[in-house]
Amino acid sequence: MTSTYQLPDLPYDYSALKPAISPQLLELHHSKHHAAYVKGANEALDKLASAREADEYSEIGRLAKLLAFNVSGHILHSLFWTCMSPNADHTPTGKLQQAIDADFGSFDRLKKQMNASIAQLQGSGWAALVWEPVARRLIVEQVYDHQSNVGQGTDLVVVLDGWEHAYYLDYLNDKAAWTQAFWEVADWKSAGARFDSLTANAPK
């Protein structure tokens, strides 16, 4: 199997985010669930390569969807770990704060919209604060599963995992309690750095 995609190390220990996230849940989420997406992405690449070598393309649609699902899961989780910190800055500052105020009215309104996006998911998915380069503004996307219902070309700034495996061990079916806990460890310093980089490089 190819090793194109690899599971990244966490930037903190499994116990670093408690009580918001228990060590057991964080280890399970990272070492089992995220690792499964990495494995699935590499396996999908191998199957696509085998299909090309065999000149057999009847399963390309299924394999393309499988690749998109697992690669997107890997990318979202890789960013998700950096969206949290044991020494988190709880509120945005600088250009990101100014953009949030301009595009959402206030930081509190942004959080409420992201919370509602998670709460109203039909099944599994994410809420994502993204930079939309055409209108040059921030928007919130409701990501179904890992890859659908997103604007093409948007760039991720902050992602919030709404899959049950992200919270059920600690919060059971209380998704609202999980989203509140996320904001306690959300790292706006790293989000601000991503936003500065995106907006500095985005064409006008």
N, C-alpha and C positions, 0 to 999 in steps of 0.2 A: 504493500500500500504506500502511496506517496505520503510525504510529510509536509505538504505545502503549507498547511495551517497547523499551528501549534498552540497549546494551551498556555496563556501567559501566567506568570506568577502574580499573586496579589501584591499590591504595594503596602500591605500591612498583614499582621497575623490574623488568624481566624478568630481570635478572641478580641480583636481591637475595636469592633463596632458594638459590643454589648453595652447597654441592654437593648439597644434598638434592634440588633440582629444577634442571635445567639451563636456561639462558636460552632455548634453542631449544624445549624441551618446554613451558615456561611460555607462551611467545609463541604456539605452535601451539594449546595448550589454550584460551587466552583468546581470541585473535583469530580462530580458525577454528571450534573446536568450540562454545565458548560463544556466539559470534556466530551460529552456525547455529541454535541454539535460539531466540535472539531473533528471527531472521528467520522461523523456522517458526511461532512464536507469533503474530507479526503477520499472517502469511499465513493462518493458521487463522481469525483474527478476521475478515479480509476475506472469506474463503470462507463463513463463517457469516452475515455481513451480506448477501452476494449471495444465499444460499439464502433468507433471510427476504424479501428484495426480490422474488425470483422466486416466492415461495410454494411452494418446492420443498424438502421436508424428508426425502427419502429417504436422504440422506447424513449426517444429523445425528449418528448414533452414531459414525461414523468420524471426523467433524470434531471432535466433543467429545473423543474419545480423543486425536486429534492435538493439540488445544489443551492438554489436561491434560499430555501428555508434554512438550511444548515449554515451557510456562509453568513446570512443575516443574523442568525442566532449567535454566531461566534462574534461578529462585529459589535452587536448591541451589548452583549455581556462584557466584552473587553472594555468598552467605554463605560459601562455601568459600574465596574469596580473603581474606576477613576473618578466617578461622580460622587463618591463617598470617602470620608476620611475620619479617623478618630479625633483629628484636630481641625474639624471643619469650620470654615467661615459660614455662618448661618444666613447671611444676607449678601446679595450681590453688591458690587461696588463698581465705580468707574464707568466705562463705556457700556458694559453689559447692563448695569443698573439703569442708565439713561435710556437704553433701548427698550428695556422691559417697561419702564414707566411710559414711554412713548407709544409702545405697541399694545400694551395691556391695561394701562391706566395706573397700575401699581403692582408691586411684588405680591401682595396678598391676592390680587385678582388672578395673577398668573398661577399661583399655587392652587386656588380654587378651581381654575379651569383644568389643570392637570389632574387634580383629584377627581373631578367629575369625569374626565376622559377615562381614567382607570375604572371608576365605579360603573360606568355605562358600557364597558366592553362586553360584547356578546361572545363569551368564551375567553380565550387567552390572548394576551397582547401587552402592549406597552403604551405609555404616554411619553411623548418626546417633544422637547423644546428644540426647535430647529431654526436655522438661518435660511431664509428663502431669498436666493440671490437675484431673482428677476425683479421683485418689488423691493428688494433690499430691506427686509423686515423680519422680525421674529414671528413665528407662528407655532401653535401646538398641533401636533399630529397624533392621531389615535391609530396605533399600529396593530393591526390584527395579526395574530400569530407572531411572525417576525418580520414579514416583508411586504404586506399588502396595505392598501389605503394610505399611501404616502405620496407626497408631491415629488415628482421627478427632479433630481438635482438639488434637493435640500440637503443641508449639512447639519449633523447632530451636534447639539450643544450640551443638553442634559437629557438623560433617559431614565425612566422609572419603570421597573419591571412589575407587571401586573399578572404574570403567570402564577398559578397557585403554588408552584414549587418555590417561589421567591419568599413566601410568607406563611404557608399553612402550618408548618411545624411550630412556629412561634405564636401565630395569631389565629389559627384555625380559619374560620370563614369570615373573620372580621377584617375585610380588606381596607376599610377606612382607618383602622388602627395601624395597619402596616404603612399606609401612605403617610400618616402623621409621623410615624417613627422614621421614615425615610428623610423627611425634612430636618430631623434632628441631626443627621449625619451627612446631609447633602453638602458637598464641598464647592462653594461658589468661587473660590480662588482658582481652582482648576477650570471651572466653567468659564470664568472671565478670561483666562489665558487662551482657551480654545476660541472663544468669541473674537478676541482681538486678532488672533491669527487668521480666522476666516474672513473677517471684514477687511483686514489689511490686504489680503490677496485677492479679494473678489473684484472682478471687473465691474466698472460702472456702466 
